[in-house]
Amino acid sequence: MTSRRRTKALRHAEALKVLEARRRRTRMLGAVVALLVVTGGGTGIGIALSSAGTSAPSPTNSVGTPELKLGSLASLGPLQPAGSPGPSGPEGVPIPTAPALAGTTNEATGQSVDGISCDTSEQTLFHIHAHLTIFVNGAALQLPAGIGIPGAQAQATPEGSFVSSGTCLYWLHTHAADGIIHIESPVQRTYTLGDFFDEWGEPLGPAQVGPYHAKVTAFYDGKHYEANPRDIPLHAHAQIQLDIGTPLVAPEHITFPSGL
């Protein structure tokens, strides 16, 4: 085996180790949750549940909890079917076969953003996940891997690229291009989609998402979100979709794999 092939094989093995370590940690957290529920573990249950990615209790240290203003899909008229979501990625979630909405060249590089720090290790006191889908004029676009991870180091896996490390990790970040937003924070608070886009360095509002200017129609858990998309809360297992322009696409639904 040549030196180049050995290096590639070692990187591949390291990426698999990182993925397996994350899955093993989450399975352990799930086991702790089950034990606490059975034994009546008191106040520790709330932290364990949020760490396992399930619905968390009312946030503490909250920085403005946005109200969910949801309406019926019927008011939007006919919606176009989403079509194929794409192949499953390294986190077990589909990745659109499409370019990214934008790159990560504008993202924050370590300075605090909206009270969110960039730390040298992942924070797990408050650990949940949300999913974001993006369509521009009816066509799906990717949410790129490495948002919130300056100096992102991508590893190749059989299911695609996975960002396992960087110079630091913001409390909101992405590891793969599958739309999963990781919320891993040392404090329990309500984060918003606006916080995430501010980290990314991309604009977000009722008439713009990243470099695209058009009316923005937002969906939250299958319903029409009727307020500013910046205020959409990143709750556990929230399924968020942004349609920029027309035609409008019916809200997608993913199944969160065990561990997310």
C-alpha positions as CSV (number, residue, x, y, z in Angstrom):
1,M,0.0,0.0,0.0
2,T,1.4,3.4,-0.9
3,S,1.9,6.2,1.6
4,R,-1.0,8.2,0.1
5,R,-3.4,5.2,0.3
6,R,-2.3,4.5,3.9
7,T,-3.0,8.1,4.8
8,K,-6.5,8.0,3.2
9,A,-7.3,4.7,4.9
10,L,-6.2,6.2,8.3
11,R,-8.4,9.3,7.8
12,H,-11.4,7.1,6.8
13,A,-10.9,4.9,9.9
14,E,-10.6,8.0,12.1
15,A,-13.9,9.5,10.7
16,L,-15.7,6.2,11.4
17,K,-14.3,6.2,15.0
18,V,-15.6,9.8,15.5
19,L,-19.1,8.8,14.3
20,E,-19.2,5.7,16.4
21,A,-18.1,7.6,19.5
22,R,-20.9,10.1,19.0
23,R,-23.4,7.3,18.6
24,R,-22.1,5.4,21.6
25,R,-22.3,8.5,23.8
26,T,-25.9,9.1,22.7
27,R,-26.9,5.5,23.4
28,M,-25.3,5.8,26.9
29,L,-27.3,9.0,27.5
30,G,-30.5,7.1,26.4
31,A,-29.7,4.4,28.9
32,V,-29.3,6.9,31.7
33,V,-32.7,8.5,30.8
34,A,-34.4,5.1,31.0
35,L,-32.7,4.3,34.3
36,L,-33.8,7.7,35.8
37,V,-37.4,7.2,34.6
38,V,-37.6,3.8,36.2
39,T,-35.9,4.8,39.5
40,G,-37.5,8.3,39.7
41,G,-34.3,10.2,39.3
42,G,-35.8,13.6,40.2
43,T,-34.3,16.7,38.8
44,G,-31.6,14.9,36.8
45,I,-34.2,13.6,34.4
46,G,-34.6,17.1,32.8
47,I,-31.0,17.3,31.9
48,A,-30.8,13.7,30.6
49,L,-33.8,14.2,28.4
50,S,-32.5,17.3,26.8
51,S,-29.1,15.6,26.3
52,A,-30.8,12.8,24.5
53,G,-32.5,15.1,22.0
54,T,-36.1,14.8,23.3
55,S,-38.4,17.6,24.2
56,A,-36.8,19.8,26.9
57,P,-38.6,21.6,29.8
58,S,-39.2,25.4,29.7
59,P,-35.8,27.1,29.1
60,T,-33.9,28.8,31.8
61,N,-31.4,31.6,31.1
62,S,-33.7,32.3,28.2
63,V,-32.9,35.1,25.8
64,G,-36.4,36.0,24.6
65,T,-38.6,33.0,24.0
66,P,-40.4,33.6,20.6
67,E,-44.1,32.8,20.3
68,L,-44.9,30.2,17.7
69,K,-47.4,31.8,15.3
70,L,-48.7,28.9,13.2
71,G,-51.4,28.8,10.6
72,S,-53.1,26.4,8.2
73,L,-51.4,25.3,5.0
74,A,-54.7,25.8,3.2
75,S,-54.2,29.6,3.2
76,L,-51.2,29.1,0.9
77,G,-53.0,27.4,-1.9
78,P,-51.6,24.4,-3.9
79,L,-48.2,23.1,-2.7
80,Q,-45.8,21.3,-4.9
81,P,-44.6,17.8,-3.7
82,A,-41.1,17.8,-2.4
83,G,-39.8,14.9,-4.4
84,S,-36.9,12.7,-3.5
85,P,-35.1,13.9,-0.3
86,G,-31.8,12.5,-1.5
87,P,-29.5,9.7,-0.3
88,S,-29.0,9.1,3.4
89,G,-25.9,10.8,4.8
90,P,-23.4,10.0,7.6
91,E,-25.9,11.0,10.3
92,G,-28.7,8.8,8.8
93,V,-30.6,11.7,7.4
94,P,-31.1,12.4,3.7
95,I,-28.8,14.9,1.9
96,P,-30.3,16.8,-1.1
97,T,-28.6,16.1,-4.4
98,A,-28.1,19.8,-4.9
99,P,-25.6,22.7,-4.3
100,A,-25.4,24.5,-1.0
101,L,-27.5,27.6,-0.3
102,A,-24.2,29.4,0.5
103,G,-20.7,28.5,1.6
104,T,-19.1,29.1,5.0
105,T,-16.6,31.9,4.1
106,N,-18.7,34.5,5.8
107,E,-19.2,32.6,9.1
108,A,-17.9,33.8,12.4
109,T,-14.4,32.7,13.2
110,G,-14.3,32.5,17.0
111,Q,-15.8,35.7,18.3
112,S,-19.0,35.6,20.4
113,V,-22.2,35.9,18.3
114,D,-25.6,36.7,19.9
115,G,-24.2,35.6,23.2
116,I,-23.0,32.3,21.7
117,S,-19.4,31.3,22.2
118,C,-17.0,29.1,20.2
119,D,-15.5,26.5,22.5
120,T,-12.7,24.0,22.0
121,S,-15.0,21.1,22.9
122,E,-18.6,20.2,22.5
123,Q,-21.0,21.3,25.3
124,T,-23.6,18.8,26.4
125,L,-25.5,20.3,29.3
126,F,-28.2,21.3,26.8
127,H,-28.1,19.0,23.8
128,I,-30.8,18.8,21.2
129,H,-31.2,18.7,17.4
130,A,-33.5,20.5,14.8
131,H,-33.7,20.0,11.1
132,L,-33.8,22.7,8.4
133,T,-34.9,22.2,4.7
134,I,-34.4,24.9,2.1
135,F,-36.1,25.4,-1.3
136,V,-35.4,28.2,-3.8
137,N,-38.0,28.6,-6.5
138,G,-39.1,25.0,-5.8
139,A,-35.6,23.5,-6.0
140,A,-33.9,22.0,-2.9
141,L,-30.6,23.4,-1.7
142,Q,-28.2,22.0,0.9
143,L,-27.4,23.4,4.3
144,P,-23.6,23.0,4.2
145,A,-21.6,21.0,6.7
146,G,-19.2,22.9,9.0
147,I,-21.5,25.9,9.8
148,G,-20.4,27.0,13.3
149,I,-17.1,25.1,13.1
150,P,-14.3,27.4,12.1
151,G,-11.4,25.6,10.5
152,A,-13.7,22.7,9.8
153,Q,-11.9,19.4,9.1
154,A,-14.0,17.1,7.0
155,Q,-13.6,13.3,7.0
156,A,-14.8,10.9,4.2
157,T,-17.2,8.2,5.2
158,P,-19.1,5.7,3.1
159,E,-22.2,7.9,3.4
160,G,-20.5,11.2,2.6
161,S,-18.4,14.0,4.2
162,F,-18.6,14.5,7.9
163,V,-17.0,17.5,9.8
164,S,-15.6,16.0,12.9
165,S,-13.5,18.9,14.3
166,G,-12.2,22.4,13.8
167,T,-10.4,25.2,15.7
168,C,-13.6,25.6,17.9
169,L,-17.3,24.7,17.9
170,Y,-20.1,27.2,18.3
171,W,-23.1,26.0,20.3
172,L,-25.1,25.8,17.1
173,H,-23.4,23.9,14.3
174,T,-23.7,21.4,11.5
175,H,-21.6,18.2,11.0
176,A,-23.0,17.1,7.6
177,A,-25.0,18.6,4.7
178,D,-28.2,16.9,5.8
179,G,-29.9,19.9,7.5
180,I,-29.4,18.7,11.0
181,I,-28.6,21.7,13.3
182,H,-26.8,20.6,16.5
183,I,-27.6,22.6,19.6
184,E,-24.9,21.8,22.2
185,S,-24.8,24.4,24.9
186,P,-23.5,24.9,28.4
187,V,-26.7,26.8,29.3
188,Q,-30.3,25.9,28.7
189,R,-32.0,28.6,26.6
190,T,-34.2,29.1,23.5
191,Y,-32.0,29.6,20.4
192,T,-33.5,30.8,17.1
193,L,-32.9,30.3,13.4
194,G,-31.7,33.9,13.4
195,D,-28.9,33.0,15.9
196,F,-27.8,30.2,13.6
197,F,-27.8,32.4,10.5
198,D,-25.9,35.1,12.4
199,E,-23.2,32.5,13.2
200,W,-23.2,31.5,9.6
201,G,-22.8,35.2,8.5
202,E,-25.7,34.9,6.1
203,P,-28.8,37.2,6.1
204,L,-32.2,35.9,7.0
205,G,-35.5,37.7,7.0
206,P,-39.0,37.8,5.5
207,A,-37.7,38.7,2.0
208,Q,-34.1,37.1,2.0
209,V,-32.3,33.9,2.8
210,G,-28.6,34.0,2.2
211,P,-27.9,35.4,-1.2
212,Y,-31.5,34.9,-2.5
213,H,-34.0,37.8,-2.4
214,A,-37.7,36.8,-2.6
215,K,-40.7,36.3,-0.4
216,V,-39.9,33.8,2.3
217,T,-42.5,31.3,3.3
218,A,-41.6,29.4,6.5
219,F,-43.0,26.1,7.8
220,Y,-42.7,24.7,11.3
221,D,-43.6,21.1,12.1
222,G,-45.8,20.9,9.0
223,K,-47.6,24.1,9.6
224,H,-47.3,27.6,8.1
225,Y,-45.1,29.8,10.3
226,E,-46.6,33.3,10.1
227,A,-43.9,35.5,11.7
228,N,-40.3,36.6,10.9
229,P,-38.3,33.4,10.1
230,R,-35.5,34.8,12.3
231,D,-37.6,34.2,15.3
232,I,-38.3,30.5,14.6
233,P,-37.2,28.6,17.8
234,L,-34.8,25.7,17.5
235,H,-36.7,23.3,19.8
236,A,-35.9,19.6,20.0
237,H,-36.7,17.8,16.8
238,A,-38.2,20.9,15.2
239,Q,-38.7,20.4,11.5
240,I,-38.3,23.8,9.8
241,Q,-38.5,24.6,6.1
242,L,-37.9,27.8,4.2
243,D,-39.3,28.3,0.8
244,I,-37.8,31.3,-1.0
245,G,-39.9,32.4,-4.0
246,T,-42.3,30.1,-5.8
247,P,-43.6,27.5,-6.4
248,L,-44.2,26.6,-2.8
249,V,-43.1,23.1,-1.7
250,A,-45.1,21.1,0.8
251,P,-43.3,20.8,4.1
252,E,-40.9,17.8,4.2
253,H,-40.8,15.4,7.1
254,I,-37.8,13.4,8.2
255,T,-37.5,10.7,10.8
256,F,-34.8,11.5,13.3
257,P,-32.5,8.5,13.7
258,S,-31.8,7.1,17.2
259,G,-29.2,9.3,18.7
260,L,-30.3,12.5,17.2
